[in-house]
């Protein structure tokens, strides 16, 4: 099986390379291979490689910058997935795409299920919803995984930012009224590849569609920062970097105390029970996944 994997320099894309190699020939596509901002580049790459399966974790992820670069965000997050779906349909290939909790506005008091009506409150969220709609509106066999609060030991993410700031500041002021489930790229990659064989072998379309795929449990950004600060020594070892000499205090603040161009959901917790029912796949609790990342890097 020939697997075209986009976004290999990103967190989820990078984590997918090794486990995917166990089920097929992985063709790693970075921006030089396929430019997702160019429909022509996508079509040319698809028709040259002719993959059996396309996995698309690549995205425009600069949430705040998307407010001023709406067209570019929409091109990469909204239009490109639709072009991939069109090409997959013509080739008889299947598509796995990754989306986000930002398709919701975060006003629901309980975890979001897949059937909840999307209501993105940011340009980034609107662009990702457009991508979902382009795929679901196509005739392509597909899976769409909504993830949340993704982090890893590579790239730009909350874990690495907090680790860096811990070495620079005596106090970390972190938002404490936004709730979600920190999810490792490693956990996403392992869950995705665990269910692929069953889905690929299933000729029926019953299990196609949108799934929530995040770690279990929940915390706030402040709670996550506290966990990071408590394990600075382990993180330093995993990153092969010097450990900060002192541990900063973590102070909870409100969203209004840390204004950003893009509005963040107050509730990003996703209900993953559909994934468990359909594929018997269940991600670890976020604390357990955090520990696994630091011990199995």
C-alpha positions as YAML, in Angstrom:
chain: A
units: angstrom
residues:
- id: 1
  name: UNK
  ca: [0.00, 0.00, 0.00]
- id: 2
  name: UNK
  ca: [1.29, 3.43, -0.97]
- id: 3
  name: UNK
  ca: [0.64, 6.06, 1.72]
- id: 4
  name: UNK
  ca: [1.07, 9.78, 1.00]
- id: 5
  name: UNK
  ca: [1.71, 11.57, 4.30]
- id: 6
  name: UNK
  ca: [1.65, 15.37, 4.41]
- id: 7
  name: UNK
  ca: [3.05, 17.65, 7.09]
- id: 8
  name: UNK
  ca: [5.94, 15.38, 8.01]
- id: 9
  name: UNK
  ca: [7.85, 18.27, 9.60]
- id: 10
  name: UNK
  ca: [4.95, 18.93, 11.96]
- id: 11
  name: UNK
  ca: [4.09, 17.29, 15.25]
- id: 12
  name: UNK
  ca: [1.45, 14.76, 14.19]
- id: 13
  name: UNK
  ca: [2.96, 14.17, 10.75]
- id: 14
  name: UNK
  ca: [6.36, 13.47, 12.25]
- id: 15
  name: UNK
  ca: [4.87, 11.09, 14.82]
- id: 16
  name: UNK
  ca: [3.00, 9.17, 12.11]
- id: 17
  name: UNK
  ca: [6.00, 8.27, 9.93]
- id: 18
  name: UNK
  ca: [7.26, 5.28, 11.92]
- id: 19
  name: UNK
  ca: [3.96, 3.56, 12.83]
- id: 20
  name: UNK
  ca: [2.61, 4.03, 9.29]
- id: 21
  name: UNK
  ca: [5.69, 2.32, 7.88]
- id: 22
  name: UNK
  ca: [4.44, -0.87, 9.54]
- id: 23
  name: UNK
  ca: [1.36, -0.96, 7.31]
- id: 24
  name: UNK
  ca: [2.59, 0.41, 3.99]
- id: 25
  name: UNK
  ca: [5.11, 2.35, 1.93]
- id: 26
  name: UNK
  ca: [5.15, 5.88, 3.31]
- id: 27
  name: UNK
  ca: [5.87, 8.76, 0.93]
- id: 28
  name: UNK
  ca: [6.73, 11.73, 3.14]
- id: 29
  name: UNK
  ca: [5.55, 15.03, 1.70]
- id: 30
  name: UNK
  ca: [6.82, 18.33, 3.04]
- id: 31
  name: UNK
  ca: [6.07, 21.74, 1.55]
- id: 32
  name: UNK
  ca: [8.70, 21.21, -1.16]
- id: 33
  name: UNK
  ca: [6.88, 18.05, -2.31]
- id: 34
  name: UNK
  ca: [3.35, 19.40, -2.25]
- id: 35
  name: UNK
  ca: [2.29, 23.01, -1.68]
- id: 36
  name: UNK
  ca: [-1.13, 22.88, -0.02]
- id: 37
  name: UNK
  ca: [-1.67, 26.53, -0.87]
- id: 38
  name: UNK
  ca: [-1.63, 25.52, -4.54]
- id: 39
  name: UNK
  ca: [-4.42, 23.27, -5.89]
- id: 40
  name: UNK
  ca: [-2.30, 22.63, -8.99]
- id: 41
  name: UNK
  ca: [0.59, 21.39, -6.87]
- id: 42
  name: UNK
  ca: [-1.76, 19.04, -5.00]
- id: 43
  name: UNK
  ca: [-3.23, 17.62, -8.20]
- id: 44
  name: UNK
  ca: [0.17, 17.13, -9.82]
- id: 45
  name: UNK
  ca: [1.56, 15.35, -6.76]
- id: 46
  name: UNK
  ca: [-1.48, 13.10, -6.39]
- id: 47
  name: UNK
  ca: [-1.47, 12.12, -10.06]
- id: 48
  name: UNK
  ca: [2.28, 11.45, -10.03]
- id: 49
  name: UNK
  ca: [2.34, 9.35, -6.85]
- id: 50
  name: UNK
  ca: [-1.11, 7.73, -7.19]
- id: 51
  name: UNK
  ca: [-1.38, 6.77, -3.50]
- id: 52
  name: UNK
  ca: [-3.73, 4.17, -2.04]
- id: 53
  name: UNK
  ca: [-4.16, 6.23, 1.12]
- id: 54
  name: UNK
  ca: [-3.61, 9.91, 1.86]
- id: 55
  name: UNK
  ca: [-3.08, 11.08, 5.44]
- id: 56
  name: UNK
  ca: [-3.27, 14.85, 5.88]
- id: 57
  name: UNK
  ca: [-2.17, 16.25, 9.26]
- id: 58
  name: UNK
  ca: [-0.64, 19.31, 7.51]
- id: 59
  name: UNK
  ca: [-2.36, 22.58, 8.36]
- id: 60
  name: UNK
  ca: [-2.04, 26.30, 8.80]
- id: 61
  name: UNK
  ca: [-1.84, 26.37, 12.60]
- id: 62
  name: UNK
  ca: [-0.91, 29.98, 13.45]
- id: 63
  name: UNK
  ca: [-4.23, 30.60, 15.20]
- id: 64
  name: UNK
  ca: [-3.73, 34.31, 15.92]
- id: 65
  name: UNK
  ca: [-2.05, 35.13, 12.62]
- id: 66
  name: UNK
  ca: [-4.96, 33.53, 10.79]
- id: 67
  name: UNK
  ca: [-7.07, 36.51, 11.82]
- id: 68
  name: UNK
  ca: [-5.01, 38.65, 9.42]
- id: 69
  name: UNK
  ca: [-4.10, 35.89, 6.94]
- id: 70
  name: UNK
  ca: [-7.59, 34.51, 6.45]
- id: 71
  name: UNK
  ca: [-7.17, 33.74, 2.75]
- id: 72
  name: UNK
  ca: [-3.98, 31.72, 3.26]
- id: 73
  name: UNK
  ca: [-5.50, 29.85, 6.22]
- id: 74
  name: UNK
  ca: [-8.58, 29.05, 4.15]
- id: 75
  name: UNK
  ca: [-6.49, 27.91, 1.19]
- id: 76
  name: UNK
  ca: [-4.47, 25.43, 3.26]
- id: 77
  name: UNK
  ca: [-7.09, 24.35, 5.81]
- id: 78
  name: UNK
  ca: [-10.28, 24.66, 3.78]
- id: 79
  name: UNK
  ca: [-9.64, 24.36, 0.05]
- id: 80
  name: UNK
  ca: [-6.67, 21.95, 0.01]
- id: 81
  name: UNK
  ca: [-8.51, 19.13, 1.84]
- id: 82
  name: UNK
  ca: [-11.28, 19.39, -0.74]
- id: 83
  name: UNK
  ca: [-8.79, 19.06, -3.60]
- id: 84
  name: UNK
  ca: [-7.20, 16.06, -1.89]
- id: 85
  name: UNK
  ca: [-10.66, 14.50, -1.53]
- id: 86
  name: UNK
  ca: [-11.45, 15.08, -5.21]
- id: 87
  name: UNK
  ca: [-8.20, 13.46, -6.30]
- id: 88
  name: UNK
  ca: [-8.69, 10.55, -3.89]
- id: 89
  name: UNK
  ca: [-12.16, 9.95, -5.30]
- id: 90
  name: UNK
  ca: [-10.79, 9.82, -8.84]
- id: 91
  name: UNK
  ca: [-8.02, 7.42, -7.84]
- id: 92
  name: UNK
  ca: [-10.18, 5.24, -5.62]
- id: 93
  name: UNK
  ca: [-7.91, 6.18, -2.70]
- id: 94
  name: UNK
  ca: [-8.98, 6.89, 0.87]
- id: 95
  name: UNK
  ca: [-8.31, 10.04, 2.89]
- id: 96
  name: UNK
  ca: [-7.56, 10.56, 6.57]
- id: 97
  name: UNK
  ca: [-7.70, 14.21, 7.63]
- id: 98
  name: UNK
  ca: [-7.09, 15.95, 10.96]
- id: 99
  name: UNK
  ca: [-9.27, 18.74, 12.28]
- id: 100
  name: UNK
  ca: [-9.66, 20.59, 15.56]
- id: 101
  name: UNK
  ca: [-11.77, 21.47, 18.59]
- id: 102
  name: UNK
  ca: [-11.77, 25.07, 17.26]
- id: 103
  name: UNK
  ca: [-14.73, 24.19, 15.01]
- id: 104
  name: UNK
  ca: [-16.77, 24.71, 18.22]
- id: 105
  name: UNK
  ca: [-17.18, 28.00, 20.09]
- id: 106
  name: UNK
  ca: [-16.61, 26.37, 23.49]
- id: 107
  name: UNK
  ca: [-19.87, 27.52, 25.05]
- id: 108
  name: UNK
  ca: [-21.20, 24.00, 25.72]
- id: 109
  name: UNK
  ca: [-20.75, 23.04, 29.40]
- id: 110
  name: UNK
  ca: [-20.18, 19.33, 28.68]
- id: 111
  name: UNK
  ca: [-17.81, 17.48, 26.29]
- id: 112
  name: UNK
  ca: [-18.53, 17.93, 22.60]
- id: 113
  name: UNK
  ca: [-19.82, 15.02, 20.52]
- id: 114
  name: UNK
  ca: [-19.45, 14.74, 16.76]
- id: 115
  name: UNK
  ca: [-23.09, 15.66, 16.09]
- id: 116
  name: UNK
  ca: [-22.92, 18.97, 17.97]
- id: 117
  name: UNK
  ca: [-23.39, 21.87, 15.53]
- id: 118
  name: UNK
  ca: [-20.07, 23.58, 14.71]
- id: 119
  name: UNK
  ca: [-19.83, 27.29, 15.52]
- id: 120
  name: UNK
  ca: [-16.22, 28.43, 15.09]
- id: 121
  name: UNK
  ca: [-15.40, 31.81, 16.61]
- id: 122
  name: UNK
  ca: [-12.00, 32.32, 14.92]
- id: 123
  name: UNK
  ca: [-10.69, 32.49, 11.37]
- id: 124
  name: UNK
  ca: [-8.62, 29.38, 12.07]
- id: 125
  name: UNK
  ca: [-11.69, 27.48, 13.26]
- id: 126
  name: UNK
  ca: [-13.71, 28.60, 10.24]
- id: 127
  name: UNK
  ca: [-10.95, 27.48, 7.88]
- id: 128
  name: UNK
  ca: [-10.75, 24.05, 9.50]
- id: 129
  name: UNK
  ca: [-14.54, 23.65, 9.37]
- id: 130
  name: UNK
  ca: [-14.43, 24.49, 5.66]
- id: 131
  name: UNK
  ca: [-11.96, 21.63, 5.19]
- id: 132
  name: UNK
  ca: [-14.25, 19.20, 7.00]
- id: 133
  name: UNK
  ca: [-17.21, 20.28, 4.87]
- id: 134
  name: UNK
  ca: [-15.24, 19.96, 1.62]
- id: 135
  name: UNK
  ca: [-14.30, 16.37, 2.48]
- id: 136
  name: UNK
  ca: [-17.72, 15.27, 3.75]
- id: 137
  name: UNK
  ca: [-19.30, 16.80, 0.65]
- id: 138
  name: UNK
  ca: [-17.11, 14.71, -1.64]
- id: 139
  name: UNK
  ca: [-17.53, 11.09, -2.73]
- id: 140
  name: UNK
  ca: [-14.17, 10.19, -1.22]
- id: 141
  name: UNK
  ca: [-13.91, 7.43, 1.44]
- id: 142
  name: UNK
  ca: [-12.66, 9.34, 4.47]
- id: 143
  name: UNK
  ca: [-12.00, 9.66, 8.18]
- id: 144
  name: UNK
  ca: [-11.77, 13.08, 9.85]
- id: 145
  name: UNK
  ca: [-10.20, 13.18, 13.31]
- id: 146
  name: UNK
  ca: [-10.79, 16.22, 15.51]
- id: 147
  name: UNK
  ca: [-7.97, 16.60, 18.02]
- id: 148
  name: UNK
  ca: [-7.27, 19.13, 20.77]
- id: 149
  name: UNK
  ca: [-4.38, 20.79, 22.59]
- id: 150
  name: UNK
  ca: [-1.75, 18.86, 20.62]
- id: 151
  name: UNK
  ca: [1.83, 18.87, 21.89]
- id: 152
  name: UNK
  ca: [5.04, 16.87, 21.59]
- id: 153
  name: UNK
  ca: [8.77, 17.16, 22.17]
- id: 154
  name: UNK
  ca: [9.24, 18.76, 18.75]
- id: 155
  name: UNK
  ca: [7.94, 21.88, 17.07]
- id: 156
  name: UNK
  ca: [6.17, 24.87, 18.59]
- id: 157
  name: UNK
  ca: [3.70, 23.93, 21.31]
- id: 158
  name: UNK
  ca: [2.60, 24.67, 24.88]
- id: 159
  name: UNK
  ca: [4.97, 22.17, 26.51]
- id: 160
  name: UNK
  ca: [8.06, 23.61, 24.86]
- id: 161
  name: UNK
  ca: [6.92, 27.19, 25.42]
- id: 162
  name: UNK
  ca: [6.36, 26.63, 29.15]
- id: 163
  name: UNK
  ca: [9.70, 24.85, 29.46]
- id: 164
  name: UNK
  ca: [11.48, 27.79, 27.81]
- id: 165
  name: UNK
  ca: [9.66, 30.39, 29.91]
- id: 166
  name: UNK
  ca: [10.41, 28.42, 33.08]
- id: 167
  name: UNK
  ca: [14.08, 29.17, 32.49]
- id: 168
  name: UNK
  ca: [13.41, 32.88, 31.95]
- id: 169
  name: UNK
  ca: [10.79, 33.88, 34.52]
- id: 170
  name: UNK
  ca: [10.03, 33.58, 38.21]
- id: 171
  name: UNK
  ca: [6.29, 33.53, 37.56]
- id: 172
  name: UNK
  ca: [4.17, 32.00, 34.81]
- id: 173
  name: UNK
  ca: [0.73, 33.62, 34.48]
- id: 174
  name: UNK
  ca: [-1.47, 31.09, 32.69]
- id: 175
  name: UNK
  ca: [-5.13, 31.08, 31.68]
- id: 176
  name: UNK
  ca: [-7.24, 28.98, 34.03]
- id: 177
  name: UNK
  ca: [-10.74, 29.31, 32.54]
- id: 178
  name: UNK
  ca: [-10.20, 27.38, 29.31]
- id: 179
  name: UNK
  ca: [-10.58, 23.61, 29.68]
- id: 180
  name: UNK
  ca: [-9.42, 20.81, 27.42]
- id: 181
  name: UNK
  ca: [-7.46, 17.57, 27.17]
- id: 182
  name: UNK
  ca: [-3.76, 17.96, 26.33]
- id: 183
  name: UNK
  ca: [-3.09, 15.32, 23.68]
- id: 184
  name: UNK
  ca: [0.32, 14.07, 22.58]
- id: 185
  name: UNK
  ca: [1.10, 13.72, 18.90]
- id: 186
  name: UNK
  ca: [2.42, 10.28, 19.83]
- id: 187
  name: UNK
  ca: [-0.97, 9.17, 21.19]
- id: 188
  name: UNK
  ca: [-2.73, 10.51, 18.09]
- id: 189
  name: UNK
  ca: [-0.37, 8.67, 15.75]
- id: 190
  name: UNK
  ca: [-0.65, 5.36, 17.59]
- id: 191
  name: UNK
  ca: [-4.45, 5.53, 17.78]
- id: 192
  name: UNK
  ca: [-4.75, 6.43, 14.11]
- id: 193
  name: UNK
  ca: [-2.53, 3.62, 12.88]
- id: 194
  name: UNK
  ca: [-4.17, 1.12, 15.25]
- id: 195
  name: UNK
  ca: [-7.57, 1.55, 13.60]
- id: 196
  name: UNK
  ca: [-6.44, 1.93, 9.98]
- id: 197
  name: UNK
  ca: [-6.18, -1.78, 9.09]
- id: 198
  name: UNK
  ca: [-9.78, -2.49, 10.13]
- id: 199
  name: UNK
  ca: [-11.09, 0.56, 8.28]
- id: 200
  name: UNK
  ca: [-9.09, -0.12, 5.13]
- id: 201
  name: UNK
  ca: [-10.31, -3.72, 5.05]
- id: 202
  name: UNK
  ca: [-13.96, -2.67, 5.46]
- id: 203
  name: UNK
  ca: [-15.73, -2.26, 2.11]
- id: 204
  name: UNK
  ca: [-18.73, -0.63, 3.79]
- id: 205
  name: UNK
  ca: [-18.92, 3.10, 4.40]
- id: 206
  name: UNK
  ca: [-20.58, 2.76, 7.83]
- id: 207
  name: UNK
  ca: [-17.47, 3.84, 9.71]
- id: 208
  name: UNK
  ca: [-16.51, 6.73, 7.42]
- id: 209
  name: UNK
  ca: [-16.97, 10.22, 8.83]
- id: 210
  name: UNK
  ca: [-15.93, 12.49, 11.69]
- id: 211
  name: UNK
  ca: [-14.46, 11.26, 14.97]
- id: 212
  name: UNK
  ca: [-13.17, 12.96, 18.08]
- id: 213
  name: UNK
  ca: [-9.68, 11.74, 18.92]
- id: 214
  name: UNK
  ca: [-8.10, 13.21, 22.04]
- id: 215
  name: UNK
  ca: [-6.71, 12.05, 25.34]
- id: 216
  name: UNK
  ca: [-9.07, 11.36, 28.22]
- id: 217
  name: UNK
  ca: [-9.79, 13.60, 31.17]
- id: 218
  name: UNK
  ca: [-9.39, 17.35, 31.18]
- id: 219
  name: UNK
  ca: [-7.53, 20.25, 32.76]
- id: 220
  name: UNK
  ca: [-6.96, 23.95, 32.20]
- id: 221
  name: UNK
  ca: [-3.95, 25.56, 30.56]
- id: 222
  name: UNK
  ca: [-2.88, 26.59, 34.07]
- id: 223
  name: UNK
  ca: [-3.26, 23.01, 35.30]
- id: 224
  name: UNK
  ca: [-1.21, 21.75, 32.39]
- id: 225
  name: UNK
  ca: [1.47, 24.36, 33.08]
- id: 226
  name: UNK
  ca: [1.62, 23.20, 36.70]
- id: 227
  name: UNK
  ca: [2.19, 19.61, 35.55]
- id: 228
  name: UNK
  ca: [4.96, 20.77, 33.21]
- id: 229
  name: UNK
  ca: [6.73, 22.80, 35.90]
- id: 230
  name: UNK
  ca: [6.55, 19.84, 38.29]
- id: 231
  name: UNK
  ca: [8.42, 17.70, 35.75]
- id: 232
  name: UNK
  ca: [11.00, 20.15, 34.41]
- id: 233
  name: UNK
  ca: [13.86, 17.75, 35.09]
- id: 234
  name: UNK
  ca: [12.26, 14.93, 33.06]
- id: 235
  name: UNK
  ca: [11.37, 17.31, 30.24]
- id: 236
  name: UNK
  ca: [14.92, 18.66, 30.16]
- id: 237
  name: UNK
  ca: [16.24, 15.13, 29.84]
- id: 238
  name: UNK
  ca: [13.76, 14.29, 27.08]
- id: 239
  name: UNK
  ca: [14.65, 17.46, 25.19]
- id: 240
  name: UNK
  ca: [18.37, 17.00, 25.92]
- id: 241
  name: UNK
  ca: [18.52, 20.54, 27.28]
- id: 242
  name: UNK
  ca: [19.69, 22.05, 30.58]
- id: 243
  name: UNK
  ca: [17.05, 22.06, 33.28]
- id: 244
  name: UNK
  ca: [15.97, 25.49, 34.62]
- id: 245
  name: UNK
  ca: [17.76, 26.18, 37.89]
- id: 246
  name: UNK
  ca: [14.57, 27.14, 39.74]
- id: 247
  name: UNK
  ca: [10.90, 26.34, 39.35]
- id: 248
  name: UNK
  ca: [8.70, 29.36, 38.66]
- id: 249
  name: UNK
  ca: [5.38, 29.74, 40.44]
- id: 250
  name: UNK
  ca: [2.32, 29.20, 38.25]
- id: 251
  name: UNK
  ca: [-0.38, 31.83, 38.72]
- id: 252
  name: UNK
  ca: [-3.91, 31.35, 37.35]
- id: 253
  name: UNK
  ca: [-5.41, 34.20, 35.31]
- id: 254
  name: UNK
  ca: [-8.60, 34.73, 33.29]
- id: 255
  name: UNK
  ca: [-8.86, 34.73, 29.50]
- id: 256
  name: UNK
  ca: [-9.62, 38.47, 29.64]
- id: 257
  name: UNK
  ca: [-6.27, 39.01, 31.36]
- id: 258
  name: UNK
  ca: [-4.45, 37.58, 28.33]
- id: 259
  name: UNK
  ca: [-6.13, 39.03, 25.23]
- id: 260
  name: UNK
  ca: [-5.30, 37.43, 21.85]
- id: 261
  name: UNK
  ca: [-6.37, 38.28, 18.28]
- id: 262
  name: UNK
  ca: [-8.23, 34.96, 17.97]
- id: 263
  name: UNK
  ca: [-10.93, 33.94, 20.42]
- id: 264
  name: UNK
  ca: [-10.25, 30.59, 22.12]
- id: 265
  name: UNK
  ca: [-12.98, 28.11, 23.14]
- id: 266
  name: UNK
  ca: [-13.59, 28.03, 26.89]
- id: 267
  name: UNK
  ca: [-14.49, 24.35, 26.61]
- id: 268
  name: UNK
  ca: [-12.39, 22.20, 24.25]
- id: 269
  name: UNK
  ca: [-13.16, 18.84, 25.84]
- id: 270
  name: UNK
  ca: [-14.11, 16.24, 23.21]
- id: 271
  name: UNK
  ca: [-16.19, 13.12, 23.83]
- id: 272
  name: UNK
  ca: [-14.32, 10.16, 22.30]
- id: 273
  name: UNK
  ca: [-16.94, 7.45, 22.83]
- id: 274
  name: UNK
  ca: [-17.82, 7.18, 19.11]
- id: 275
  name: UNK
  ca: [-14.18, 6.25, 18.37]
- id: 276
  name: UNK
  ca: [-14.34, 3.54, 21.02]
- id: 277
  name: UNK
  ca: [-17.66, 2.18, 19.75]
- id: 278
  name: UNK
  ca: [-16.61, 2.08, 16.10]
- id: 279
  name: UNK
  ca: [-12.98, 1.00, 16.34]
- id: 280
  name: UNK
  ca: [-12.42, -0.15, 19.94]
- id: 281
  name: UNK
  ca: [-9.71, 2.47, 20.25]
- id: 282
  name: UNK
  ca: [-9.39, 4.55, 23.39]
- id: 283
  name: UNK
  ca: [-6.64, 7.06, 24.11]
- id: 284
  name: UNK
  ca: [-5.00, 7.25, 27.52]
- id: 285
  name: UNK
  ca: [-5.89, 9.86, 30.11]
- id: 286
  name: UNK
  ca: [-3.91, 13.05, 29.44]
- id: 287
  name: UNK
  ca: [-1.75, 12.65, 32.58]
- id: 288
  name: UNK
  ca: [-0.80, 9.11, 31.58]
- id: 289
  name: UNK
  ca: [-0.01, 10.20, 28.01]
- id: 290
  name: UNK
  ca: [2.15, 13.01, 29.40]
- id: 291
  name: UNK
  ca: [4.17, 10.50, 31.45]
- id: 292
  name: UNK
  ca: [4.45, 8.13, 28.48]
- id: 293
  name: UNK
  ca: [5.85, 10.91, 26.31]
- id: 294
  name: UNK
  ca: [8.62, 11.64, 28.80]
- id: 295
  name: UNK
  ca: [9.58, 7.99, 29.31]
- id: 296
  name: UNK
  ca: [9.31, 6.63, 25.75]
- id: 297
  name: UNK
  ca: [10.75, 9.49, 23.65]
...
